[in-house]
Amino acid sequence: MERVNSADGRDRGETTRGDRRAAVMAVVVVFTGALAIVILSLVLPDRPHRNVSADAPPTTGYGTPSRTEVNPPGPPRTSSASPALNEFIGDCRNGVDAWKAAQVDYPKTVALEKGVPGIYVAAIDVRDVPLPPAQVIPGRDPQSAAIAVQCLLSARLVGDGSMTVDPPEWVAREFNPAGILNWSWSVTAGAPGSRSLRLELQPAIVTGKAGLIAIPGGASQQTLTYVTVADVSAPPAPPAEPRGFWQGVADSWKVISAVGAGAAAAVLGAVVWLRKLGVEVHGLRKAWQPPKPAADEDPPGEGDAGRSEEEGVTRSLGERE
């Protein structure tokens, strides 16, 4: 009976040790998996998401999107043609080089990005009551100046050595009954910084006070110049190309090796600690259990009964003799 109990105890002990080993292995596997996920999330780069539309137009010098085509704005609506404007248009059709008071509209500043084409627009308004420049040309700060012009007017835009203007030559236009002319140029800056653009008009003269026209000698060939400040910014840094999984692993192999070595040391330390903990728990459980009798010892009471029977038999034999 005692041997059966001892075998059952050994089976239970082996079962307990097996369960303990399984629990330790489960803890090690979970810990290692979590550590590997943390390492990969810290080392491998995130894939950048780019949302670039193929149809997105380039930026312009006026802060608004525009196509690369140069489309000058159409003339604004007029309520009715004034007699002075009709007379000036009639003289132009009849070949009379008459002078007419006008207003030049041009931007004070433009914002450009290096290497990106921007649009520059200027206009001449010969109506008796010109519109505000903001209603005629685009831009963040358009301004105007009073001048006098003839029927046929030429204009060109000149940039410094770091800027390219298209078209670069003089562009001639003749006034129509709408009473307004406009020009547009494509401007590309080759270097960042503060640059200058010069709008040149020919023939044109500056008007005097009260709108009177002062015509000096040879005024028909006079050229007027208006300067615009171009604020050119550097292009943004190109986005980093996404790296593949294995490329990221190869680039970060030293970091992964160092972290992996540390993780292996941590896992080994955890295994040793759990093993020591299991031994200590087993020792405590053994200390709390009562001692078991040896297998070759007689159960309590059986030895005394046997000795009593032997003494009785010996005493009986002695009496008979």
C-alpha positions as CSV (number, residue, x, y, z in Angstrom):
1,M,0.0,0.0,0.0
2,E,2.8,2.4,0.9
3,R,4.6,1.6,-2.4
4,V,1.4,2.5,-4.4
5,N,1.2,5.9,-2.6
6,S,4.9,6.5,-3.3
7,A,4.4,5.8,-7.1
8,D,1.3,8.1,-7.1
9,G,3.4,10.9,-5.5
10,R,6.2,10.5,-8.1
11,D,3.6,10.7,-10.9
12,R,2.1,13.8,-9.5
13,G,5.6,15.3,-9.1
14,E,6.5,14.6,-12.7
15,T,3.1,16.0,-13.9
16,T,3.7,19.2,-11.8
17,R,7.2,19.6,-13.2
18,G,5.9,19.0,-16.8
19,D,3.2,21.7,-16.3
20,R,5.8,24.0,-14.9
21,R,8.1,23.5,-17.9
22,A,5.2,24.2,-20.3
23,A,4.3,27.4,-18.5
24,V,7.9,28.6,-18.6
25,M,8.2,27.8,-22.3
26,A,4.9,29.7,-22.9
27,V,6.2,32.7,-21.0
28,V,9.5,32.7,-23.0
29,V,7.7,32.4,-26.3
30,V,5.3,35.3,-25.6
31,F,8.1,37.5,-24.3
32,T,10.3,36.8,-27.3
33,G,7.5,37.5,-29.8
34,A,6.6,40.8,-28.1
35,L,10.2,41.8,-28.0
36,A,10.6,41.0,-31.7
37,I,7.6,43.1,-32.7
38,V,8.9,46.1,-30.7
39,I,12.3,45.8,-32.3
40,L,10.9,45.7,-35.9
41,S,8.6,48.6,-35.2
42,L,11.5,50.7,-33.9
43,V,14.1,49.8,-36.5
44,L,12.2,49.5,-39.8
45,P,11.1,52.8,-41.4
46,D,7.5,53.6,-42.1
47,R,6.5,53.7,-45.8
48,P,5.7,57.4,-46.6
49,H,2.3,58.0,-48.2
50,R,2.4,60.4,-51.1
51,N,-0.7,61.9,-52.4
52,V,0.6,63.6,-55.6
53,S,-1.9,64.2,-58.4
54,A,-0.6,63.9,-61.9
55,D,-2.9,66.7,-63.0
56,A,-1.8,69.1,-60.2
57,P,-0.8,72.4,-61.9
58,P,2.4,74.2,-60.9
59,T,2.3,77.1,-58.5
60,T,2.4,80.7,-59.8
61,G,3.8,83.9,-58.5
62,Y,0.4,84.9,-57.2
63,G,-0.2,82.1,-54.8
64,T,-3.0,80.5,-56.8
65,P,-2.8,77.3,-58.9
66,S,-2.5,77.8,-62.6
67,R,-1.8,75.7,-65.7
68,T,1.5,76.1,-67.6
69,E,-0.4,77.8,-70.4
70,V,-0.4,81.5,-70.3
71,N,-4.0,82.7,-70.6
72,P,-4.3,86.5,-70.1
73,P,-7.5,87.6,-68.4
74,G,-10.3,88.9,-70.7
75,P,-11.3,92.6,-70.5
76,P,-13.8,93.4,-67.7
77,R,-17.3,94.5,-68.5
78,T,-17.9,98.1,-69.2
79,S,-21.2,99.9,-68.5
80,S,-21.1,102.0,-71.6
81,A,-18.4,103.5,-73.8
82,S,-17.6,107.1,-73.1
83,P,-17.4,109.7,-75.8
84,A,-13.7,110.3,-75.1
85,L,-13.0,106.5,-75.5
86,N,-15.0,106.3,-78.7
87,E,-13.1,109.3,-80.1
88,F,-9.7,107.7,-79.2
89,I,-10.7,104.4,-80.8
90,G,-11.9,106.3,-83.9
91,D,-8.6,108.1,-84.2
92,C,-6.8,104.8,-83.9
93,R,-8.8,103.3,-86.7
94,N,-8.2,106.4,-88.8
95,G,-4.4,106.2,-88.2
96,V,-4.2,109.2,-86.0
97,D,-1.5,108.9,-83.3
98,A,-3.4,110.6,-80.5
99,W,-2.5,110.4,-76.8
100,K,-4.9,109.2,-74.3
101,A,-4.7,109.2,-70.5
102,A,-4.5,105.7,-69.1
103,Q,-3.7,103.6,-66.0
104,V,-1.1,100.9,-65.9
105,D,-1.8,98.0,-63.5
106,Y,1.1,95.7,-62.4
107,P,2.0,93.6,-59.3
108,K,4.1,95.2,-56.6
109,T,5.5,91.8,-55.6
110,V,5.3,88.2,-56.8
111,A,6.1,85.0,-55.0
112,L,8.0,82.4,-57.0
113,E,9.6,79.0,-56.3
114,K,12.9,78.1,-57.8
115,G,12.5,76.2,-61.0
116,V,8.7,76.4,-61.1
117,P,7.1,78.7,-63.7
118,G,5.0,81.6,-62.4
119,I,2.7,84.0,-64.2
120,Y,3.1,87.8,-64.4
121,V,0.2,89.8,-65.7
122,A,0.0,93.6,-66.5
123,A,-2.7,95.7,-68.0
124,I,-3.4,99.2,-69.5
125,D,-6.8,100.8,-68.9
126,V,-7.7,103.8,-71.1
127,R,-11.3,104.2,-69.9
128,D,-12.3,107.5,-68.4
129,V,-12.9,105.8,-65.0
130,P,-10.4,102.9,-64.7
131,L,-11.2,100.0,-62.4
132,P,-9.2,99.2,-59.3
133,P,-6.1,97.1,-60.3
134,A,-7.3,94.2,-58.1
135,Q,-10.3,93.8,-60.4
136,V,-8.1,93.8,-63.5
137,I,-5.0,91.7,-62.8
138,P,-4.4,88.8,-60.3
139,G,-1.9,89.1,-57.5
140,R,-1.6,89.7,-53.7
141,D,-0.8,93.4,-54.0
142,P,-1.5,94.9,-57.4
143,Q,-0.9,98.6,-57.8
144,S,-1.4,101.3,-60.5
145,A,0.1,104.4,-62.0
146,A,-1.2,107.2,-64.3
147,I,0.3,107.4,-67.7
148,A,-0.5,108.4,-71.3
149,V,-0.4,106.0,-74.3
150,Q,-1.0,105.9,-78.0
151,C,-3.1,103.5,-80.0
152,L,-0.3,101.0,-80.5
153,L,1.5,100.0,-77.4
154,S,4.4,97.6,-76.9
155,A,5.4,95.9,-73.6
156,R,8.1,93.5,-72.4
157,L,9.2,92.0,-69.1
158,V,12.9,91.9,-68.2
159,G,14.3,89.8,-65.4
160,D,17.8,89.7,-63.8
161,G,20.4,87.2,-64.9
162,S,18.9,84.4,-62.8
163,M,15.4,84.6,-64.2
164,T,13.9,83.4,-67.5
165,V,11.0,85.3,-69.1
166,D,8.8,83.9,-71.9
167,P,8.3,85.6,-74.3
168,P,11.5,87.8,-73.9
169,E,10.8,90.2,-76.8
170,W,8.5,93.2,-77.1
171,V,4.8,92.3,-77.6
172,A,2.7,95.0,-79.4
173,R,-1.0,95.4,-79.0
174,E,-3.6,97.8,-80.2
175,F,-6.5,99.1,-78.2
176,N,-10.1,97.9,-78.8
177,P,-13.5,99.4,-77.9
178,A,-13.3,97.7,-74.5
179,G,-10.5,100.2,-73.6
180,I,-8.1,97.8,-72.0
181,L,-5.0,95.8,-73.0
182,N,-3.3,93.1,-71.0
183,W,-0.1,91.1,-71.2
184,S,1.1,87.9,-69.5
185,W,4.5,86.3,-69.2
186,S,5.8,83.0,-67.8
187,V,8.6,83.6,-65.3
188,T,11.0,81.0,-64.1
189,A,13.6,81.8,-61.3
190,G,16.9,80.0,-61.3
191,A,18.1,81.0,-57.8
192,P,16.3,81.7,-54.5
193,G,16.3,85.2,-52.9
194,S,14.9,88.6,-53.6
195,R,14.9,89.3,-57.4
196,S,13.6,92.1,-59.6
197,L,11.4,92.2,-62.7
198,R,11.0,95.3,-64.9
199,L,7.9,96.0,-66.9
200,E,8.7,98.2,-69.8
201,L,6.1,100.1,-71.9
202,Q,6.7,101.9,-75.2
203,P,5.6,104.4,-76.3
204,A,4.3,105.9,-73.1
205,I,4.7,109.1,-71.1
206,V,3.9,110.1,-67.6
207,T,0.9,112.4,-67.1
208,G,0.9,115.5,-65.1
209,K,-1.4,116.7,-62.4
210,A,-5.2,116.7,-63.0
211,G,-4.7,114.1,-65.7
212,L,-3.1,116.5,-68.1
213,I,-0.7,115.0,-70.7
214,A,2.8,116.4,-70.8
215,I,4.4,115.7,-74.2
216,P,8.1,116.4,-74.3
217,G,10.1,116.3,-77.5
218,G,10.4,112.8,-78.9
219,A,7.9,111.5,-76.4
220,S,6.6,108.9,-78.9
221,Q,9.7,106.8,-78.3
222,Q,9.8,107.2,-74.5
223,T,9.9,104.0,-72.5
224,L,8.5,103.7,-69.0
225,T,9.7,101.1,-66.5
226,Y,7.9,99.7,-63.5
227,V,9.8,97.4,-61.0
228,T,8.3,94.4,-59.3
229,V,10.0,92.5,-56.5
230,A,10.1,88.7,-56.9
231,D,10.5,86.7,-53.7
232,V,12.0,83.4,-54.9
233,S,11.9,80.5,-52.4
234,A,13.9,77.3,-52.5
235,P,12.1,74.2,-53.6
236,P,11.1,71.8,-50.8
237,A,13.3,68.7,-50.2
238,P,12.1,65.7,-52.2
239,P,10.4,63.0,-50.2
240,A,12.5,60.0,-49.3
241,E,11.9,57.0,-51.5
242,P,10.2,54.1,-49.6
243,R,12.6,51.3,-48.7
244,G,11.7,47.7,-48.9
245,F,11.5,45.3,-45.9
246,W,14.7,43.5,-46.6
247,Q,16.5,46.7,-47.5
248,G,15.5,48.2,-44.1
249,V,16.7,45.1,-42.4
250,A,20.0,45.2,-44.2
251,D,20.5,48.9,-43.4
252,S,19.6,48.4,-39.7
253,W,21.4,45.1,-39.3
254,K,23.9,46.4,-36.6
255,V,21.0,47.8,-34.6
256,I,19.0,44.7,-35.0
257,S,22.0,42.5,-33.9
258,A,22.6,44.6,-30.8
259,V,19.0,44.6,-29.8
260,G,18.7,40.9,-30.6
261,A,21.7,40.1,-28.4
262,G,20.2,42.1,-25.6
263,A,16.9,40.3,-26.1
264,A,18.6,36.9,-26.0
265,A,20.4,37.8,-22.8
266,A,17.1,38.9,-21.3
267,V,15.3,35.7,-22.3
268,L,18.2,33.6,-20.9
269,G,18.1,35.5,-17.7
270,A,14.3,35.0,-17.5
271,V,14.7,31.3,-18.1
272,V,17.4,30.9,-15.3
273,W,15.3,33.0,-12.9
274,L,12.2,30.9,-13.6
275,R,14.2,27.7,-13.1
276,K,15.5,28.9,-9.8
277,L,12.0,30.0,-8.8
278,G,10.7,26.5,-9.7
279,V,13.4,24.9,-7.5
280,E,12.6,27.1,-4.6
281,V,8.8,26.5,-4.9
282,H,9.5,22.8,-5.1
283,G,11.7,23.0,-1.9
284,L,9.0,24.9,-0.1
285,R,6.3,22.4,-1.0
286,K,8.5,19.6,0.1
287,A,9.3,21.3,3.4
288,W,5.6,21.6,4.2
289,Q,4.8,17.9,3.5
290,P,5.1,15.4,6.5
291,P,8.0,12.8,6.2
292,K,7.1,9.5,4.6
293,P,8.1,6.1,6.4
294,A,10.7,3.9,4.7
295,A,9.4,1.1,2.6
296,D,11.3,-1.7,4.6
297,E,10.0,-0.5,7.9
298,D,7.1,-2.2,9.5
299,P,3.9,-0.3,10.0
300,P,3.4,1.0,13.5
301,G,2.1,-1.8,15.9
302,E,3.0,-4.7,13.6
303,G,6.5,-5.2,15.1
304,D,5.3,-5.1,18.7
305,A,2.7,-7.7,17.9
306,G,5.2,-10.1,16.4
307,R,7.6,-9.7,19.3
308,S,4.8,-10.5,21.7
309,E,3.9,-13.7,19.9
310,E,7.5,-14.8,19.9
311,E,7.9,-14.2,23.6
312,G,4.6,-16.2,24.2
313,V,5.9,-19.2,22.2
314,T,9.2,-19.2,24.0
315,R,7.5,-19.0,27.4
316,S,5.2,-21.9,26.5
317,L,8.2,-24.1,25.5
318,G,10.0,-23.3,28.7
319,E,7.0,-24.3,30.8
320,R,6.6,-27.7,29.0
321,E,10.2,-28.5,29.6
